[in-house]
Amino acid sequence: MENKDNRISELFDSYSAIVSLSMLAIAENDIEGAICLNKSLKKIYEQISGKVSEKQQLTLESYQKLLGLEYSKLSNDNAGKKLKTILMSIDFDYDETLHWIGLAQLFQKEKKYKEAIMLAEYLTTVCDSAPPYLVLARTYRDLKMYDMSIKGYNTYLLLNENDKEAKQELDKVFEEMLELK
């Protein structure tokens, strides 16, 4: 029985990791990769659905809803509200939070600023981690919203004061502000 429980736990962890890869494939417009990964997700879901804890079952269902969103349409307010609702229903643990932070960073790098801000701001409410503040700071810097960027860097540096790269980025924000004046 314990072996079966371990297998289900391993499958659940695999499912979580594949969800992150699927979201990356979608963000990269790798349709073939996303389809392939989603086939794997479907097989795993069929094996573990109903055999996991209630909390894990809710997480599985939330993952499915999230993957169903088309990221290219997230600028639509209704899709943005739907994303926020889904995110609020997911019970984040530390490892999952890292995946979501990675997605927020990807949104920022892909210049999907609304999505990056929405996800990073939500992550600041569910974890005691510094990286979402860095995503916010960099996103606001890209948008030339320097006051918000400085606020993000300052909060990040309060939580992670040894990050020399972030301190250099903050100095660059101040330089950019001075150039505008």
N, C-alpha and C positions, 0 to 999 in steps of 0.2 A: 504493500500500500504506500509506504514511504517513497519507494522508487517511482511510483506513478505520480505522486505529488511533486517530486523533484522534477520529473519530466514536464509536467504541466507548468511549473514555475519557470523552467528553462524556456519553454515555448512562449510563455507570456513575455519574458525578457527579450526573446528574439523578435517577437511581434513589435514591441516598443522600438527596438533598434531599426527594424525594417520600415516602420512608419517614418522615422527620421530620414532614412534614405529615400523613401518615396517622395517626401516633401521636397527634398533636395532635387530629385529628378524632375519634379513638376516645376520647381523654381528655375531650373536650368533648361526647361522646355525639352527635356529628354523623354519624349512620349513613349518610345519603345521601352526604355528602362522603367518608367513608371508603371506601364502595363505589366511588365514581367514581375516587378516587385509586388504589385497589387494581386497578382495571381498567387504568389507565395503567401501574402497576407490572408487571402480568402481561405487557403488550405489550413493555415494555422488557426484562424478564427473558428473554422468548423471543428477542429480538434479540441479547442479549449473552451469554447463558448458554453456557459452553463456549468463548467467544472472548476471555475475560479471563484474567488471570494466575490461578494456583492460589489465591493469597492473596485476590484479589478475588472469586473464585468462592466461597470459604468465607464471605466477608463477605456476599455475596448470599444464600447459604443461611441464614446466621444471621439476616439481616434478615427473611427469610420466616418463619422460626420465631418470631421475636419478634413480628411482626405477627399471627401466629396466636394469640397469647395474648389472652385476654380480660382487660383490665385490671380490670374490675369484680370478678374472681375472684382477684386477686393476694393477697388476705388469706389465701387458702388456702395452707398451708405447701408443698404439692407444687408449686403454680404458682410460688411464690416461689423454690423451689429450681431450678425449670426456668428462670426468668428469670436467676438467677445463673449457671447453666451456660451459657446462651446468651450472656450478656454476656462471660463469660470466653473464649468462642471468637471474639469479634470483635477484630480487630486495629485499635485506635483510632489514627487520625491526628488532627492538631490540629483540622481542620474538623469531623470527626465527633464529636470530644469536645465541641465547642460545642453540637452538636445534643443530645447526651445530657445535658449540663448543663442545657440548656433544658427537657428532659423532667423532670429531677429537680426543677427549680424549679416546673414545672407541677404535679407531684405534691404538692409542699409547699403550694402555693397552693390546691390542690383538697382539702387535708386528707387526702391519701392518704399518711399519714406513714410507714408501714412501707415503702412503695415508694420514697418520697423518700430515706429513710435507706439502704436497701439499694443503690439506684443511686448515690447520692452517695458512700457508703463505698467502693463498688467503683471509682468514678472516681478517688478519691484514690490508688488503687493503680496506676492505669494512666497517669496524667498528672501532670506537675509544675505543676499549675495551682491557683490559689487558689479559684476559684468553688465547687468541690464542698464546701469547708469552710464557705463562707458558707451554702450550702443546709443543711448539717448544723446549723450554729448556729441558723438561723432555725427549722428543724423542731423542734429540741430546745427552743427558746424557746416555740414554740407548745404543746409538750407539757408545759411548765413543768418541764423537766428542766434546771434552770439550770446545774448544774456542767458538764454535757455541752455546753450552749450556749456557756458561757464558753470552754471548751476549743476549740470550733469557731471562735469569733470570734478568739481569740488566735492560733490557727494561721493563720487567714485573714489577720489583720493582720500577722503576721510575713512573709507572702509578698506582701502588698499594703498596705504601711503608710500609703499616702497616701489611703486610702478614708475620708473624713470621715463618710459616712453609716453605714458599718459601725461606726465608733467611737461614734457617737451611739446606734446600736442596742445596742451592748455596754453603754453607760451606762444605757440603759433596762432592760436585764436586771438590772443591779445594783440599780436602783431597785425593780424588781418583787420582787427577793429581800428587800430591806429591808422592803418593805411586808408581806411574809408573816411576818416575825419580829415 
